[in-house]
Amino acid sequence: MQSTPLAAQVVAVVLPLVLTLALYHLTRALFPSQRRPKQISWIGRGPGVLNSFRACLSQWRYKPALLQAGYETFNQAGRAFLMPLISFEPIVILPQEQITWIIEQPPAVLCPRRAAYTRMGVRYVAPGFTPATSEVLHSAIKIHLNKKFDLVAVEMYEQMSWAIDRSFGTATCARQVSLGHALRYAVYHTLVPVLAGSELAQNERFVDAMISSSQWFGAASTVVGQCLPPPVRGVIGWMLQKPIGYFQRGYLEYLMPVVRDRLRRLQEEEGEKEGEKAKIPQDMVTWLCQVILKTKGTTRAEEVFADGFNLLLGAAFTSTVFTAHHTLLDILGSSAKDEIFQTLRREAESTLDCALKWSDPVAILQLQYIDSTLRESLRLAPPTSMALLREVVPEDGVRLPNGQFLNKGSWLAVPSIPIHGDQRFYESPHEFRPFRFVQERKVDSCVSTSDTFLSFGHGRSACAGRQFATRILKMMLAYIVMHYDIEAIDGRPLNFFMGEHPVPPDVVVNVRRRV
């Protein structure tokens, strides 16, 4: 008669112990020990059993307010803190005054590539991609793209004006336009002549395939790298490789014949005299092929190109679309929208008063109000809320300038959004003041980086293609304000976060082509 109560008592005692033991081992499996330096305090971790596990689990929906709280509690007191994340790989967030120390460390001490390779999810959704491929891509950008894109500036302007007219419309009566869709269409078509070649500039199927590929790659890599714990990343990443590969093959079907032709012509050119060389188109296809042939040779040249271009697609195209989208939302949602639009329009019309000026880098450089507007939007919505991601490399770890210790394998970063919103660095930091950097007589342009402006990173690892991206954005914003009237929207809609990245919400706006 007493067996049932006794069994119930045994179960009541043993079951919690078993569950606790199971959760303990699960926590150890989920949490890489090297990511949890013992000397660093957590933000958002309360008392109790499995408190670190629960703190990370609570970040299933990323909370930038928690990063802000850590900044105010720890960073402003000169101390680092651990930011819990749903990936169960907390990141050590360093104070702003340690940025100079971070960027001075060589990759053998603090490595940006190791951390990004995992955190971006690339190693799981694109296993053929390696850090060496990233080096090839960065070389092509630094050696060729940044120095030569003026060679294709005319084609770029013609393509941009055609794409914006198609996406925003040419009717002088008001029409409703999805802002996100219109900007995505315009950005991708504008970038194609430079990055993929003029042969494919107006190939709608090619561009549609590129858009689908970049969206799948970007979303999948973010989810796998930033939203999943380490034990399941490999499986989910493998599953996502299938649709990603499908969409990548969709645009590579059009692009790879161009690549093969360029590789062939570049190899044939090596044996020709200078006067006999045929003119090879100057664009990113040629430049990337040149770097591949010089550094890797012909072995796997096509595969290396495809891997590098896939990363370029996700980085250059998506971030440019988001920045354009953030900027127009900031302008249209401002109570001073009409005044902002008129100021930008006057500057664009007076500076770009003939077609030749659009391909003149000096003229584009003179668009100071447009430059300041873009920089202000990037300040309010940087590409990531945590910048300068690094991994500690030395076996014996590193000691921070304030004496705190990080063991090998620790990840560290700085909080870009809280720094950009610090009133020590910016007056009225939470207000959108588009001409802030003109009125304050700042010498920095949109592409300038500093320890208080981290949208492009800072130091040796700053975004290599920021000059090119900013040139495109300035041209697009100038063209839109010159040729279109867009009705204001009812306040600036809030961004949502995918991982640690602020994403602008889509809105439908009323657009009218100016006469």
N, C-alpha and C positions, 0 to 999 in steps of 0.2 A: 504493500500500500504506500510505502514511503519512497519507492524507487523513482517514481515520476518527479516528485519535488527534488530529490537528490540529483537526478540527471539534469533537471532544469538549473539547479544551483551550479553544477559543474560547467554546463554550457555557458551560464552567465559569467562565470569567472574566466574560463578558458578562451571563449570567443573574442572578447576584447583584447586579450593578450595576443592571440593569433593575428587579429586585424592590425593591432599596433605594430607587431613585428613585421607583418607584410608591408605596411605603409612605410616603416623605417627602411626596409630594403629597397622599396620602390623609390623612396626619396633619394637614397644613395645612388640608385641607378639613373634617376632623372638628373640629379645635380652633379655635374663634373666638379670634383673637389677643388681643382685648381681655379675655378671661377668664384670661390668663396673665401677670399682672404680673411683670416680670423681677426685681424686688427682693425678691420673696417666695419663701421656701424651700418645697419640697414635703415632705410626709410620705409615706413608702411608695414613693419613687422611687429606684431603685438606679442604678448606673452603666451605661454601655453605650449601644448604638444604640437610638433610639426609646424612650428610658426613660420619657418622659412618656406616650407612647402605651401602653406596657406597664403603667404604673402605673394608668391609667384602666381598661384592659381587665381588670386583675385584680380590679376592683370589680364584675364582672358579678353577683356576689352581695355585696350591701352588707355591709361589715364595720365595725360600730360600734367594734370594738377599735382600728381604725386611727385613728378620730377621737379616741379616748381617748389613744392614743400621741402624737398631735399636740398634744393639750391639755397633756400632761405634759412633752413635749419643748420646745415652743415657747411656748404660751400662759402657762404658769406662770412662764416667764422674761420675760413681757411682750411677746412677739413674735407676729405673725400668721404663719399658714402656709397653704399651698395643699392642699386636700383633693381628691384625685383621685376622679372619679366615672365610672361607666360611660357616662354621657351625654356624656363628653368635654368637659364644661364645668366645670372645677374651680372650687371656691368658696373664697374667702379667709376663713379662720376667725380672727376677732379674739379677743383675750383678754377675760376677764370684766370687767376694770377699764375697758374702753373702751365698755361698754354705755351709760353715761350720755352719752358723746359721740355715739354712734349715734342715740339717740332724740332728741337735741337738734337734729340736722340736719334742715332743711326738705326736703320732697320734691324741690325743685329741685336739691338736692345729693345726697341719698341717697333714691331713690324705691322704696318697697315695692311699689307696684302693677306697675311695669314688670317687676320680677324675678318676682313671683308669677304674672303673666299668662303668662309663658313657662314657668317652672319647674313650675307646676301643670298645664301641658299644655292649659289652657282654650282658648288661641288656635287649637289644632290640632283638638280634638274638638268644639268649640262655636264655630265661626267667627262666628256671629251675636252672640255675647257680646262686649261691649266694656268697658273700664274705666269708662265712663260708666254702664253698667248696674250695675256693682258699687257705684258711688256711690249710685244709687237704692236699692239693697237696704240698704246701710249706713244711709242716712237713715231708711228705714222701721223698721229695728231700733232705732236710737238715739232717734228722735222718738216712736215709737209703742209698739213691742213692750216695750222696757225699762220704760216708764212705765205701760202699760195692761194687762199680762197678768194683773193681779189681777182684772180684769173677767171673765175666763173661768176663774178658778181653781177654781170649783165644778165646772164641766163637765170641767175637766182632771183633777180628782181622781176624779170618777165614771168617766171613761174609763180612767184609769190603773188603778184597782182592778179594773174589768171585764177589762182586757187582761191584767193579771198573773194574775188568777184563771184566765183561759182558757189562758194559756201555761204556768203552773206547775201548774195543776190544783187541784181542790177536794177531792180524796179525802184522807181522813185516814190512809190506808195509803201506804207509800212507793211512788213511781213514778220511773222514770228519765226525765230531761229533758235535752235538748241545751241547755246553758247559753247558747250563742251564739244559737241559734234563738229560745229563749224570750225573751231580752232584746231581740233585734231586733224581735220581734212586739210586745212590751210598749212599747218606746220609740216605735215608729212610730205605734201606735194612740194613745198618750198625747199625742203632738205634733199629731196631725191636727186636733182641735177648735180649737187655737190657730192653727196655721199654714195650715190648708186649709179650716176652717169646720166647724161642727157637722153640716151637711147630709151630710157624707161620713165622719163619725166612725166608723161601724161598717160601712162598705162594704168588704167583704173584697177584692173585685176591685180596687178603687181602691188600697187599701193594698198588696196584692201587686204591683201595677204600679209603685207608688212604690218599693218595696224593690228590685225588679229594675232600675228605672231608675237609682237611686242607686248600686247595686253596679256596674253597667256603666260609668256615668259616672266614678265614683271610681277604679275599676281602670284604665280606659282612659286617663284624664287622667294618672294616676301613671306608668303604663308609658311613654306617649308623652313626657311632660315630663321624667321623671327617669331613664329607662332606655334611651333611644334617642339617637343622635347627631343633630345638627341636620339633615344632608342628607336623612334618611329620615323625619323627623317628619311632614312635610306629607303624604306618601303614606300612611303608616300611619294618621295621624290621619283622613285622608279616608276610608279603608276602615272605620275604627271608627265614623265618623259614622252609618253605615247602621244597625247594630244599636242604637246609642244612641238615634237618632231613633225607631226602632220602639218601644222601651220607653217613651220619653218620651211618644209619642203615646198609649200605652196608658193612662197616668194623666191626661194632659191632656184626653182624651175626656170624663172625668168632671168635671174641675176647671174647664175653660174656660167651660161654661155658667154656673157660679157666678160666674166672673170677669166675664163679659159683663153679668150681672144687676147686679153691684155697680157696675160702671162706669156703667151706665145710671142707676141710682138715685142715685149720687153726682153725676152731671151734672144730673139733675132737681132734686136737693136745692139746688143753687146758686141757683135762682130762687125758692125757697120761703121764706116767713117762718119764723122760729124755731119758732113754735107749730104750724106746718103740716108740719114735717119728719117723715117716717116714720122709725121706728127701724131703722137699718141695723146688722146684726150687727157686733160688734167682734171682729175677728180679723185675722190677717196678710193675708188676701186683701183686706179693706177697706183696711187701712193701706198696703199696697203700692200699691193702686190710687190712693189719695189722693196719695201722693208722685209717682206717674207722671203723674197729671193736672195736678198743680201744677208739675212741672218739665219735663215733655215734652209736655203737652197730649194730645189724643185721637189724634194721628197715631202709628200703630204701637203704641198702648197695649197691645194684647193680646200682640204679639210681645215687647215689653219685659218684660211681666209673666212670660211663659213663660221667657225667658232668665234673669231674676232668680230665679224660683222654682226652676229647675233647679240653680242654684248653691247656693241655700239648702238644697235637698234633699241635695246632696252634702256640704255643710259642717256644717249643724246636726244632721242626722239621723245620719250615719255617725259623726261624732266623739262624739256622745252615747252611741251604742251601744257604741263601743270603750271609753269611760271607764267605763261601767257594768260591762262585761265584765272589764276590768282589775281593777276594785275587788273584785268578787266572787271572782275567781281569787286575788287577794292574800289575802283573808280566808280562803277555804276551804283554801288551800295553806299557811297559817300553822300553826306548831306550837301557837299560842295561840288557835286558831280558836274554841273553845267560850267562852273568856273574852271574846274580842272580840265574838262574837255576843250574849252576855248583856249586855255593857255597852251596846251599841247598842240592844238591845231594851228595856232599862230606860229609857234616855233617850227612845226613841220613845214608849213606853207612857205615861210620865209627862208628856210634853210634848203629845202628840196624843191626849188622853184623850176627845175627842168629835169628831164628824164636822166641826163647824164649824172646828175648829183646822186642818184640812188646807188650808183656803183662806185662813188667816190668815198673812200674811207675817211677822208678829212671831213667831208660834209656830215657823215653819220656821227663822227666824233663830236661834232658841234651841237648835237641834240641833247643839251644838258638837262632840260626839264624832263624829257622822256627817259633819259638815263637815270635821273634821280627817282622817278616814279617806279621804274623797274627795281631799283635797289631797295626802295622802301617796301615794296611787296615781298621781295626776297627776305628782308629783315623780319617781317611779320610772319611769313610762312616759308622758312628755309626747307630745303628738300628733306631733311631729317632733323628730328628733335635732339639727336645726340651726335655731335660731330667729332672728328679726329679719332675715330675708333682705332685702337692699337691692341696688339697682343704682346705680353711680356715674354721675351725670348730666353734670357740667361737662365741657366740651371739654378743659380743661387738667387734668382728674383731681382727686384730693384727696390730701392728705397726712394720714396717721393721727397721733394724738397722740404716738406714739413715733418719728415721723419717717419711717416707711415710706410709700412712694408707691403709689397705685393709679390706673391710667389709666381714662379714660372707658370705660364698659361693663363694668367689673369687677363681679362679684357678691361680696358679703360677707355673713357671718352670724356667729353665736356658737354654741358647742356646748352645747346645753341639757342633754343627758344627762350629759356630764362635769361640768358646773357643778353639776347637782343631786346628783352623786355625790362632790363635793369635801368632804373632812372639815373644811376650813376653815369651811364654811358649815353643815354638818349633822353632828351626832354619829352615829357608826355609819351612814354614809350609804347603805350597801348593804343594810341591814336594813329590812324592812317594819315600821315602828312606827306603827300607825294613829292613836295618840293623841299623837303627837309635838308637834303644834301646840297641844294643850290643856295638856299637861304642861310645855311650855316657856313657857307663858303668853304665847304669841304673840298679838298683837292682829289679825294678818292672818286674813281668812276665806279660803275656797276661791277666791274670785274675785279676791283681791288679787294684784297682780303686783309684781315687784321685780327687781333685777339678779341675784338668786339663785334666783328662781322664775319660770320663763319658759314655763310650759305654755300660757298664754293670750297669749304675747307680752309686750310692755311698752311703755309710752309711748302716743303718739297712735294707733298702729296696733294696739293690743291688741284681742283678740277682742271685737267689739261686743256679741255675744249671750251672753257668759259668765254674766251674772246669771240670765238665763232658763234656760240649760242646767243650771246648778248647782241652781237651784230644782227642776227636774224630777228630777235625779239624787238629791237629798236626799229628796224625797218617795218615789221608787221604792225606795231602799235602806231607808228607814224602814218602808215597807209590807211589804217582803219579810221583814225580820227580825222584824216583829211577827206575821206570819201564817204563816210557814213555818219548818220545820226542814230544813236542808240538810246532808247528811253531808260531812265533811271529805274532801279529796282528798289523794293521796300527794305532797305537795310542790307548790310553785308551778311549773307548766310554763313553759318558756321561750317568750318571744315570738319571732315571726319578723318579718322586715322586708320591707315592700313599698315599694321606693324607700327613703326615709329615715324611713318611718313604722313604729313598732312596732305589730304587729298581734297581738292575743291569740289563742291557739289555742283551738279549741272543745273542750270536754270534756262527757262525760255524767255527770250527778250524780244522786244519789238525793234526792228531795224529798218532804216530807210536809207536808200542811196541818195547822196546829195547831188543836186543838179549842177 
